[in-house]
Amino acid sequence: MSNRFLGTWKLVSSEHFDDYMKALEHCNLVKRLIESSAEMGWQRDNNKKKVGGWENGSGM
């Protein structure tokens, strides 16, 4: 997995989230896992960077 995806994310908006998931062609299981929590993330080697379209506290 790319280091760009390591860390924890906090959902700040779910506007058009279903359309985004369809565009990425994710399965329903992934969608349900994400919907079950307002915060999600991946960690490896104590990396806690926040990235992407989620709230970004790392300045990336």
CYANA upper distance limits for C-alpha pairs under 8 A (distance plus 0.5 A):
  1 MET  CA      5 PHE  CA      7.68
  1 MET  CA      6 LEU  CA      8.50
  2 SER  CA      6 LEU  CA      7.81
  4 ARG  CA     51 VAL  CA      7.26
  5 PHE  CA     41 GLY  CA      8.45
  5 PHE  CA     42 TRP  CA      7.41
  5 PHE  CA     51 VAL  CA      7.32
  5 PHE  CA     52 GLY  CA      8.36
  6 LEU  CA     41 GLY  CA      7.22
  6 LEU  CA     42 TRP  CA      5.24
  6 LEU  CA     43 GLN  CA      5.58
  6 LEU  CA     44 ARG  CA      7.23
  6 LEU  CA     47 ASN  CA      7.17
  6 LEU  CA     48 LYS  CA      7.46
  6 LEU  CA     49 LYS  CA      7.05
  6 LEU  CA     50 LYS  CA      7.92
  6 LEU  CA     51 VAL  CA      8.40
  7 GLY  CA     41 GLY  CA      5.63
  7 GLY  CA     42 TRP  CA      5.44
  7 GLY  CA     43 GLN  CA      5.62
  7 GLY  CA     47 ASN  CA      6.66
  7 GLY  CA     48 LYS  CA      4.90
  7 GLY  CA     49 LYS  CA      5.13
  7 GLY  CA     50 LYS  CA      5.60
  7 GLY  CA     51 VAL  CA      7.76
  8 THR  CA     39 GLU  CA      7.53
  8 THR  CA     40 MET  CA      5.95
  8 THR  CA     41 GLY  CA      4.22
  8 THR  CA     42 TRP  CA      6.65
  8 THR  CA     43 GLN  CA      8.01
  8 THR  CA     48 LYS  CA      6.97
  8 THR  CA     49 LYS  CA      7.34
  8 THR  CA     50 LYS  CA      5.92
  8 THR  CA     51 VAL  CA      8.40
  9 TRP  CA     39 GLU  CA      6.04
  9 TRP  CA     40 MET  CA      5.67
  9 TRP  CA     41 GLY  CA      6.01
  9 TRP  CA     50 LYS  CA      6.25
  9 TRP  CA     51 VAL  CA      7.50
  9 TRP  CA     54 TRP  CA      5.87
  9 TRP  CA     55 GLU  CA      6.63
  9 TRP  CA     56 ASN  CA      7.88
 10 LYS  CA     38 ALA  CA      6.50
 10 LYS  CA     39 GLU  CA      4.86
 10 LYS  CA     40 MET  CA      7.02
 10 LYS  CA     54 TRP  CA      6.07
 10 LYS  CA     55 GLU  CA      5.91
 11 LEU  CA     38 ALA  CA      5.97
 11 LEU  CA     39 GLU  CA      6.59
 11 LEU  CA     54 TRP  CA      5.78
 11 LEU  CA     55 GLU  CA      6.98
 12 VAL  CA     54 TRP  CA      6.76
 12 VAL  CA     55 GLU  CA      6.62
 16 HIS  CA     20 TYR  CA      6.78
 17 PHE  CA     21 MET  CA      6.73
 18 ASP  CA     22 LYS  CA      6.70
 19 ASP  CA     23 ALA  CA      6.64
 20 TYR  CA     24 LEU  CA      6.87
 21 MET  CA     25 GLU  CA      6.66
 21 MET  CA     26 HIS  CA      6.34
 21 MET  CA     31 LYS  CA      7.76
 22 LYS  CA     26 HIS  CA      7.00
 26 HIS  CA     30 VAL  CA      6.97
 26 HIS  CA     31 LYS  CA      7.54
 27 CYS  CA     31 LYS  CA      7.17
 28 ASN  CA     32 ARG  CA      6.58
 29 LEU  CA     33 LEU  CA      6.71
 30 VAL  CA     34 ILE  CA      6.77
 31 LYS  CA     35 GLU  CA      6.58
 32 ARG  CA     36 SER  CA      6.58
 33 LEU  CA     37 SER  CA      7.76
 34 ILE  CA     38 ALA  CA      8.01
 34 ILE  CA     40 MET  CA      7.55
 43 GLN  CA     47 ASN  CA      6.12
 43 GLN  CA     48 LYS  CA      6.91
 49 LYS  CA     57 GLY  CA      8.12
 49 LYS  CA     58 SER  CA      6.24
 50 LYS  CA     54 TRP  CA      8.23
 50 LYS  CA     55 GLU  CA      7.70
 50 LYS  CA     56 ASN  CA      5.63
 50 LYS  CA     57 GLY  CA      6.37
 50 LYS  CA     58 SER  CA      6.15
 50 LYS  CA     60 MET  CA      8.21
 51 VAL  CA     55 GLU  CA      7.87
 51 VAL  CA     56 ASN  CA      5.93
 51 VAL  CA     57 GLY  CA      8.44
 51 VAL  CA     58 SER  CA      7.91
 51 VAL  CA     60 MET  CA      6.98
 52 GLY  CA     56 ASN  CA      7.55
 56 ASN  CA     60 MET  CA      7.50
